[in-house]
Amino acid sequence: MKKYYFYLLAFVFFSSCSSFLDVEPRTSISGDQVINDETSAKAALNGVYAALRNYYSINYQSIAYLSGDNIEWTGSQSQIQEFINHKVNAENATLASAWNGIYKSIDRANNVIRDLTNYDKQNMSDVVKQNILGQAYAIRALNYFDLVRVWGGVPIVTVPTAKIGENMGIARSSSDQVYARVLEDLNTAEGLLSNTTDRTAFTKKTVLALKARYYLYRQDWQQAIQYANRLLSDQDYELLNPYYSFFKNDLTETKESIFELFYSANEPNPHRAQWQPQTNGGTRQWAPNAVLVKLLTTAETGGARSELIAKDNQGRWYGNLYYRDPAKDPTYIIRIAEILLIRAEASTQLGNFTQAVTDLNRIRTRAALAVRPSSSDKEQILQWIADERRLEFAFEAHRWFDLVRTDRAKQVLGIQEDFRLLLPIPYSQLLADPVLKQNPGYSR
Amino acid sequence: MKKIKHAKHILFCILFAMAFVPVDLFAQIAGEPIINATLQGKIVDSISGEPLEGVTVQLEAVTHSVKTDEKGNFHFVTGQKLPFTLALSYVGYERRKLVVNASPVLIKLQRSSDSLDEVVVVGYTTVGKKNLIGSVEKLGLKEVSSIPTGSFDAQLQGKVAGVQVSSSTGVPGEALNIRLRGATSINANNNPLYVIDGVFVNSESLQTLNTGGKATSPIADLNPSDIEYVEVLKDAEATALYGSRGANGVILITTKRGKNGQSTKIDVNLYAGRAKAAKLWELTTGPEHAELVNEYNRNIGKPEPFVSTAQGGRGLPSEQQTYDRLSEAFRSAGIYNADISLYGGSDKTTYYLGAGYNKQESILRPLAFDRASFRFNLDQKINDRLKVGASNAISRTGRNQGRAGDGPQGGILQAALHTPTYLSPYNEQGELVGRAGFDNLTLLLDNYDVGSISLRYIGNIYGEYQISPSLKFRSTFSVDYNHYDEHEYWNKFLIAGSPSGSATSAISQATTWINEQTLTYRKRLGTQHSFGLLLGNTLQSSTFSLTSATGKGFASNDFKIIGSAANTTSFQDWDKYNLASFFGRIDYGFADKYLIDFSLRADGSSKFNKGYQWGYFPALGLAWRLNKENFLQDISFINDLKIRSSYGITGNQSGINSFASRQLWSGVNGAYRGVAGMFPEQLADEKLTWEQTSQFNIGLDAALFNNRLSFAFNYYDKQTKDGLLTAVLPGTTGYDNYLNNAAEISNRGIEFTLNSTNIQQNNWTWTTAFNIARNVNTIKHLSKPMNFGSRDLILFKEGSPMYSFWVYKQLYVDSQTGDAVYEDVNGDGKITTDDRQLLGSIWPDFFGGITNNFSYKNWDLSTFLSFSVGNEIYNHNRFFGEAGGARDAARVIFRSNLDRWQQPGDITDVPRTDGINNNNYKDGGGRWLEDGSYLRFRSLSLGYNLPAAALEKLSLTKLRVYVQATNLFTWTKYTGLDPESAAGSSANEQGIDLGTPPQPRSFQLGVNLTL
């Protein structure tokens, strides 16, 4: 009798085994077809924003900040110091993280683009669909723009990775091809998005601002001015006075801002801890260097921008653009001041010096600085604009790209070799995907 | 409440009843009606004279036997006449036959010097050690309690051949890396499986707070005093029945139980002691530091910062003060232990009740560990066939924690060690300030508030039914439940709490339940054939959940509860996996001479997809007992000689994510603009399956000269294939990596264990136990090299061992220029990353330990040394401390930096200072890779046992008073504090020594008392 019980028991165990080994995850969901209504589509789009915000939180900014001549690194990791020394190795970990972070954003955008382009359910209106789709295209445009200005040509991926084996083995496109991709995505986004104002998400206006920047980088001065004008004539954007009113007093989404990344107490900005000193709960690993401190604290050059820095209890200067507790500070991506300086620079290039100096002086007046005299010396005005951009965007990710874009990086930063103006493709990527070729000049 | 009272009442009654069960009940009278003679006697230990309880006394030609009572007395009434021939047997003692002519009689029993009579638990059954086929080592309580550590497993180093325990630090109760016969996996778990009284327990820390590297050890929840013995299962024959996770070996822990027919005994153990660091880092003084910084600036053509204040400098070097922070951070730490146990049994019931409290301060302030634990083990025979029982242990482990390792915020050693000595803890306003980006040490120590409380229940109930004399069915239900409550509160004086305080509370719960059935059949056919069969199954389910909350912005330092914070965020996590297993084993022995067994276990894991879930793990074992052969019968000095061999396969799936084989979308923590977000998180290899390790073992066991010398020799060859490996995906896919079965790893080694009774006389004994082992680890297949650790210091590469150091080899310092000259491996005239090479690993050439026990009359003395030869350590502290002033005020400078090159002609290996990551102070510089070999005098204890006469007066069974010292001396060339402490935050980052407090030197005084 006992034996039969045992057999029965054994039978029960064996037969229940297959379901016993079925455990479903709770913190994640498996399978495809996850975008199936408006809520899930918006959630997927927020996933793209999260990826964009992620690479802008520290890694990409590190490259831009430290490769310029405003910021010094006080941490112990010498791989970050490499940016300041302009001897970046292919093994650099920050570079690899930024590369991976940007392509993550691209893949997430590709998921949204594929799923909404082929969307055949009737439970979402075209307006909503186009709005989400447009934002995904716009973010992807910014992603490729960020790639091309650091590395030059990169692999172009426009479909999501569905399984292992896909989206690898894609050779690098040329830098022009990548820029073409950026423009195409911007155009698509422009066509899909509506002309509303939203300072923490992409609208048609954000796309226009990106286009102004795009054409400045592409040295298409006419187009740069044209797109700049469309924003400068918009009542929703204005230069706030004094200089620090766009960030002081815990304000966010001020009229100065065209696009900033949203942060809140629940979504704190890791940027802050990099800048703030230990007494404020930060690490002050990014710190204004002596030259910048001098420029900012000297009334003739700093003006109202001296508010960008402060001193800690050991008498050390620290950057104070990102200062809130909890770290709700937005990360500033495009401000109207940039658009004004884009027009000033493009106008200079086209010989419209009066317009250029007028625009420049609006920025200077706002910063409580003496106006520049009118001039017809193109190089002089370009230098003025460059100097202005250096301080106006002291803690925003422009300086390195500006120096490279205007071909002055070697002279200003004392870089010996041309090839260092493009950073190396991360070595881990060369190993992971042998089809990738390193930028010339780098040993591996 | 009423219920509890009721339960207490019953418990009390049970205990009361047991304590007074008459002894005579056990000493049963032989069923012989005619009384011809009575025989009375007493049996004592031949050396100590202690009475032996429970010795089986059998009269030749009579089937009935009696057992001695607690005073060692026995009493026989029999129909036979004097003289009698008596057969005596007692576990741990030599069997003895003798002729008795008169009554009463005093008989001395000799302790057996070998352990051949011991019974060993292997794979759900027990076998006599002499018939053992697998490679198993057994340790008693004494061997795992000689050093005060949080968890008993820290003491296996040097005690068991082939077990490597690394990263023991001065923080009690911290996780260890234990490697048994090498390491088999890159991305799955490499720690052995822990089984306590049949419960597969969790050995992975539930810690979620970042303490800068190492986490807490869940094994520290177990009170070592409750341990009866520990077995270490090493080869495939022994571990294959544990199927999954058997690949890394199994550590079986059997806790104490009462014995049938044993009168109630009470054991009390008390000890107290102090611990102190044997050595601390040697730092430059303020003036020396300033001088080096000036020298660095001169070298690179910059102005010197340490010039007079009048010139705008920081003051001349000679004007600098020296502030000692290390002696503020380290202390003489207290160690306290008290435990009590009560045990015994009737013929139907056995019980063990134990309670203990242990408190250990770390030598590094303010870290501390304490554990309160209770255990209740009970076995009850319901009738001749049915037996039920339970094991229960509840413990509460409290810890004051802190960042003893890496991490700028809240890092104790960062604040104490890495802050330059010339910097005052005060600023000009007289306020305490942090320097060099680290916390102010005084503020930090005064305001530290990080800790955890682990509540742990480990227990099982079983029922055993003897279906027939040779067939037994057993079913158990086991639970391992761990409630782990952590908190950290950083007030506004500390960096992590600036500007207005920050608090986190996290509660994790890990539950594993296991249900297990076994059916065992054992039969002897005639005198020659013995046959055994085992069938069984287990179901295991493990669930993990975590809920945590963080609050920032407190009204003042007095508010600490997250509910009072201005901003709160929360987090939740959940995980679960199930395992189903079926196993069987068949064994056959011929004449106790030729032994063979075969086992097979099938494991199904929910971690893998259908079609890849099941792994099959067979093992075959053979043994030949040569001493049973006729040709050896005449050689009297050979007591036992056995050749054994096994081959088998074990699996591994632990340590990997429960859903690693699935494509997943996850929610974005924090989303964007307060609206939920999701993203594709994971690409998966749908064919993901078990990592498999096959192991071949051949060994020889011998016992010679009346069992006074015994040794065991093992050779093993472990090959791991389908190794679970995180494979890198090109970034263009949008993913970093995925898990697949790709690595192949080989471990080959030899082990030798020797036990010897050097002197055995009435008053004198001296025994020696020695073991030595060598393991050669090689990565057989790895398509791309993988880096781990800070500055990529560790590289895993095909053809080299795991945990190899990847550095530039410094050849010498050019005596003319003062520059370090590195080996230019590719000969391109430049020193680039391509010139980094693998120079050594954490694997020693050989390692082991030697224990000597002496006893003279009532005195006992024990010494234990362990050693490791040929392993390397990266002294990462020196990397920071020998930047020669280039790190200026950001880091301390070590005294060793004073040996730097200063002028042409200087011969030294410390180069001229030229700045961080320039030629001389490179990331990955080989100068800081050191020989980690050591010989350590790990423990010394001296005890005195009160003589029997005195014991009788005091009505005690045993009283031993002892003093003990640990880590008295360490002979090593390693310049850091402790060659065993090196560890990073992940399992693959071993051997990097950064800011770890050393294992202390400690002294204790203790008492063992038995009532």
Boltz contact constraints between the chains, C-beta under 6 A:
constraints:
  - contact:
      token1: [A, 2]
      token2: [B, 467]
      max_distance: 6.0
  - contact:
      token1: [A, 13]
      token2: [B, 537]
      max_distance: 6.0
  - contact:
      token1: [A, 17]
      token2: [B, 580]
      max_distance: 6.0
  - contact:
      token1: [A, 20]
      token2: [B, 578]
      max_distance: 6.0
  - contact:
      token1: [A, 20]
      token2: [B, 580]
      max_distance: 6.0
  - contact:
      token1: [A, 21]
      token2: [B, 578]
      max_distance: 6.0
  - contact:
      token1: [A, 21]
      token2: [B, 604]
      max_distance: 6.0
  - contact:
      token1: [A, 21]
      token2: [B, 606]
      max_distance: 6.0
  - contact:
      token1: [A, 21]
      token2: [B, 613]
      max_distance: 6.0
  - contact:
      token1: [A, 23]
      token2: [B, 576]
      max_distance: 6.0
  - contact:
      token1: [A, 23]
      token2: [B, 578]
      max_distance: 6.0
  - contact:
      token1: [A, 23]
      token2: [B, 606]
      max_distance: 6.0
  - contact:
      token1: [A, 25]
      token2: [B, 659]
      max_distance: 6.0
  - contact:
      token1: [A, 26]
      token2: [B, 574]
      max_distance: 6.0
  - contact:
      token1: [A, 27]
      token2: [B, 573]
      max_distance: 6.0
  - contact:
      token1: [A, 27]
      token2: [B, 574]
      max_distance: 6.0
  - contact:
      token1: [A, 28]
      token2: [B, 664]
      max_distance: 6.0
  - contact:
      token1: [A, 28]
      token2: [B, 666]
      max_distance: 6.0
  - contact:
      token1: [A, 29]
      token2: [B, 665]
      max_distance: 6.0
  - contact:
      token1: [A, 30]
      token2: [B, 662]
      max_distance: 6.0
  - contact:
      token1: [A, 30]
      token2: [B, 663]
      max_distance: 6.0
  - contact:
      token1: [A, 30]
      token2: [B, 664]
      max_distance: 6.0
  - contact:
      token1: [A, 34]
      token2: [B, 665]
      max_distance: 6.0
  - contact:
      token1: [A, 43]
      token2: [B, 676]
      max_distance: 6.0
  - contact:
      token1: [A, 43]
      token2: [B, 677]
      max_distance: 6.0
  - contact:
      token1: [A, 43]
      token2: [B, 678]
      max_distance: 6.0
  - contact:
      token1: [A, 44]
      token2: [B, 678]
      max_distance: 6.0
  - contact:
      token1: [A, 46]
      token2: [B, 671]
      max_distance: 6.0
  - contact:
      token1: [A, 46]
      token2: [B, 672]
      max_distance: 6.0
  - contact:
      token1: [A, 46]
      token2: [B, 675]
      max_distance: 6.0
  - contact:
      token1: [A, 46]
      token2: [B, 677]
      max_distance: 6.0
  - contact:
      token1: [A, 47]
      token2: [B, 668]
      max_distance: 6.0
  - contact:
      token1: [A, 47]
      token2: [B, 677]
      max_distance: 6.0
  - contact:
      token1: [A, 47]
      token2: [B, 678]
      max_distance: 6.0
  - contact:
      token1: [A, 47]
      token2: [B, 679]
      max_distance: 6.0
  - contact:
      token1: [A, 49]
      token2: [B, 672]
      max_distance: 6.0
  - contact:
      token1: [A, 50]
      token2: [B, 668]
      max_distance: 6.0
  - contact:
      token1: [A, 50]
      token2: [B, 672]
      max_distance: 6.0
  - contact:
      token1: [A, 50]
      token2: [B, 677]
      max_distance: 6.0
  - contact:
      token1: [A, 78]
      token2: [B, 916]
      max_distance: 6.0
  - contact:
      token1: [A, 78]
      token2: [B, 917]
      max_distance: 6.0
  - contact:
      token1: [A, 78]
      token2: [B, 923]
      max_distance: 6.0
  - contact:
      token1: [A, 91]
      token2: [B, 833]
      max_distance: 6.0
  - contact:
      token1: [A, 99]
      token2: [B, 731]
      max_distance: 6.0
  - contact:
      token1: [A, 100]
      token2: [B, 731]
      max_distance: 6.0
  - contact:
      token1: [A, 100]
      token2: [B, 736]
      max_distance: 6.0
  - contact:
      token1: [A, 103]
      token2: [B, 731]
      max_distance: 6.0
  - contact:
      token1: [A, 103]
      token2: [B, 732]
      max_distance: 6.0
  - contact:
      token1: [A, 103]
      token2: [B, 734]
      max_distance: 6.0
  - contact:
      token1: [A, 104]
      token2: [B, 734]
      max_distance: 6.0
  - contact:
      token1: [A, 107]
      token2: [B, 734]
      max_distance: 6.0
  - contact:
      token1: [A, 108]
      token2: [B, 679]
      max_distance: 6.0
  - contact:
      token1: [A, 155]
      token2: [B, 732]
      max_distance: 6.0
  - contact:
      token1: [A, 157]
      token2: [B, 732]
      max_distance: 6.0
  - contact:
      token1: [A, 161]
      token2: [B, 733]
      max_distance: 6.0
  - contact:
      token1: [A, 161]
      token2: [B, 734]
      max_distance: 6.0
  - contact:
      token1: [A, 164]
      token2: [B, 683]
      max_distance: 6.0
  - contact:
      token1: [A, 167]
      token2: [B, 732]
      max_distance: 6.0
  - contact:
      token1: [A, 167]
      token2: [B, 733]
      max_distance: 6.0
  - contact:
      token1: [A, 168]
      token2: [B, 730]
      max_distance: 6.0
  - contact:
      token1: [A, 168]
      token2: [B, 733]
      max_distance: 6.0
  - contact:
      token1: [A, 170]
      token2: [B, 732]
      max_distance: 6.0
  - contact:
      token1: [A, 262]
      token2: [B, 673]
      max_distance: 6.0
  - contact:
      token1: [A, 265]
      token2: [B, 567]
      max_distance: 6.0
  - contact:
      token1: [A, 266]
      token2: [B, 569]
      max_distance: 6.0
  - contact:
      token1: [A, 266]
      token2: [B, 670]
      max_distance: 6.0
  - contact:
      token1: [A, 267]
      token2: [B, 670]
      max_distance: 6.0
  - contact:
      token1: [A, 278]
      token2: [B, 434]
      max_distance: 6.0
  - contact:
      token1: [A, 278]
      token2: [B, 437]
      max_distance: 6.0
  - contact:
      token1: [A, 278]
      token2: [B, 495]
      max_distance: 6.0
  - contact:
      token1: [A, 279]
      token2: [B, 498]
      max_distance: 6.0
  - contact:
      token1: [A, 280]
      token2: [B, 498]
      max_distance: 6.0
  - contact:
      token1: [A, 280]
      token2: [B, 499]
      max_distance: 6.0
  - contact:
      token1: [A, 281]
      token2: [B, 498]
      max_distance: 6.0
  - contact:
      token1: [A, 283]
      token2: [B, 408]
      max_distance: 6.0
  - contact:
      token1: [A, 313]
      token2: [B, 427]
      max_distance: 6.0
  - contact:
      token1: [A, 313]
      token2: [B, 433]
      max_distance: 6.0
  - contact:
      token1: [A, 314]
      token2: [B, 433]
      max_distance: 6.0
  - contact:
      token1: [A, 325]
      token2: [B, 499]
      max_distance: 6.0
  - contact:
      token1: [A, 326]
      token2: [B, 552]
      max_distance: 6.0
  - contact:
      token1: [A, 326]
      token2: [B, 567]
      max_distance: 6.0
  - contact:
      token1: [A, 429]
      token2: [B, 731]
      max_distance: 6.0
  - contact:
      token1: [A, 431]
      token2: [B, 784]
      max_distance: 6.0
  - contact:
      token1: [A, 432]
      token2: [B, 728]
      max_distance: 6.0
  - contact:
      token1: [A, 432]
      token2: [B, 730]
      max_distance: 6.0
  - contact:
      token1: [A, 433]
      token2: [B, 730]
      max_distance: 6.0
  - contact:
      token1: [A, 443]
      token2: [B, 832]
      max_distance: 6.0
